[in-house]
Amino acid sequence: MKTLRCWWINHYACPADEPGGTRHHALASHLAEHGIETTLVASSYHYTKLVERLEPDEMTRVEDRNGVRFAWLRTRPYTSNPLAKLNNMRSFASRLLRVADTLPLERPDVIVGSSPHPYAADAGRRLAARYGIPFCCEVRDIWPGSLVDIAGASRWNPVVLHMGRLERRLYRSADRIFTLLPGSEGHIHERGGRPGSVVWIPNGIDPTLLPPVSPPVQGGPFTLAYAGAHGVANGLDAVLDAAVILQRDHGRDDIRFLLIGDGPCKPALVQRVADEGIELVEFRDPVPKSEIHGVLQQSDACLMPLKRGDVFRHGISPNKMFDYLAVARPVIFSVATPVNPVEKAGAGLTIAPEDPEALARAVLELSSLDPVERAAMGDRGRTYVLEHHDLSVLAKRVGEALREVVSSGNAGKDGSG
C-alpha cells in the first residue's frame, strides 16, 4: 500500500499531553495504521494556556509529539478581545501561506483544512491549489452562523459577510467535506457543497487512552463535572445559577459542581462565585487529554450545557461529551439540538438549555437515584460511544476518503485566491 502524505491544517490542534483539542492527534495516530503519514499544522501559541511553544528566535518548528508530527507556526498572541482573536486567526492563515514552501517537509499528496475558523481552512485550500493537489475541508463549526447565533454579531457585519464568502468558497472547492455535525449536510449543499462530497466524521474517543471503568468515590459530595471551554457558547452562568438555587432554596451542601478548563468567560465566572458566596462550585485548571479520564472518574455525573442557538440545529459533536460517556458517567444534556447521543444511548437526563431551575431539578433527580441505576446509565453510555465513536474506526473512514480523492486525480477546483 502506497504511503500518502497529508497535511492537516488546524490552527488549534494540540498533542495528547496538553489540554485542548486533541482530536487530530488521535486521528493522525490511527491514519498511520492505514498508510497515511499526517503532519498537523497548528499555531505555536496555545489558545487555552496562553503560552508560546516556540523559542524567541523561532518562527516555525517541526517536531514529533507522541508519535505524531506537528508543524508549529508562530502567530500573534490570542486573547479574549474580539479584534485580537480575529487578528490571531488571520495571522495563522497568512503565516502558513508565507512559510509552507520553506518547511522541512515533503510535499503533501492531499491537504485537509479544518474550520475552527474559516481563515485556516481557506489557507489550506489556497495551498492545495498552489501544489495542484486535492483539498478536503473539515467542518467543525458552521461559520459565520456561530458568530451570529452565539456571539450576537450582525448578519451585515463586514467580518460576517466575508466569512460567508469563505464558507461558500470552501464548500465549492472541496473534493471531500468531513463534517462533525450530523445534520449539516443540507446546509453544506445549500452553500455550494457538491452532492456526494459530505462525509460525517464526528468526534470520538481513543480506546487505548481509556482507563478501566471505576465507580465514583463514596462518602463525598455528589459531584458533577464539566470539562471544556469556558466561553460564551458554553452557558456556564446557568450552572452557577443552578448552584445558587440548590444552595439557597434547597439548603444543599452535599453537591459540588467541578468546572475544569479555561476560556474568556472564566475570570468573570470565578469573580461571580466569590462575590455571591456560591459554595457549591469549584474551578480547576485545564487537564491534558491523557489525564482527563482519570479526573472525570472522580465525579458522579457530568454536564453538557450549551447556550440556545439556531446553529445547533445542525447537531453538535463536542469532545467532552464523548469523554463523559467513555468513563461511564451519566450526563445531564442541556442543548437544543435534534441529535442527542445521551438520549439515544439512555445515558442520562435531557433538559432545556439555559434553564437553571430545570438543571437544579435534574441534579436533585440524578443524585437521588440508586447508585446502581446511575451506574447502568453510565454503562449504556460507554457501550454506545465505543460502538459509534471509536476514533480508530473513524480514522479508517477518513483514510478511505483521502485515498479516493488522491487516486481520482482531483485537484484544487475553484482554487483561485
Secondary structure as UniProt FT lines:
FT   STRAND          4..9
FT   TURN            11..12
FT   TURN            16..17
FT   HELIX           23..31
FT   HELIX           32..34
FT   STRAND          36..43
FT   TURN            47..49
FT   TURN            56..57
FT   STRAND          60..65
FT   TURN            66..67
FT   STRAND          68..73
FT   HELIX           82..99
FT   HELIX           100..102
FT   STRAND          110..114
FT   HELIX           118..131
FT   STRAND          135..139
FT   TURN            143..144
FT   HELIX           145..149
FT   TURN            150..151
FT   TURN            155..156
FT   HELIX           158..173
FT   STRAND          176..179
FT   TURN            182..183
FT   HELIX           185..190
FT   TURN            191..192
FT   TURN            195..196
FT   STRAND          198..200
FT   HELIX           207..209
FT   TURN            218..219
FT   STRAND          222..227
FT   HELIX           232..234
FT   HELIX           236..248
FT   STRAND          255..260
FT   TURN            264..265
FT   HELIX           266..276
FT   TURN            279..280
FT   STRAND          281..284
FT   HELIX           289..296
FT   TURN            297..298
FT   STRAND          301..305
FT   HELIX           310..314
FT   HELIX           319..326
FT   TURN            327..328
FT   STRAND          331..334
FT   HELIX           341..345
FT   STRAND          348..350
FT   TURN            353..354
FT   HELIX           356..368
FT   HELIX           371..388
FT   HELIX           391..408
FT   TURN            413..414
//
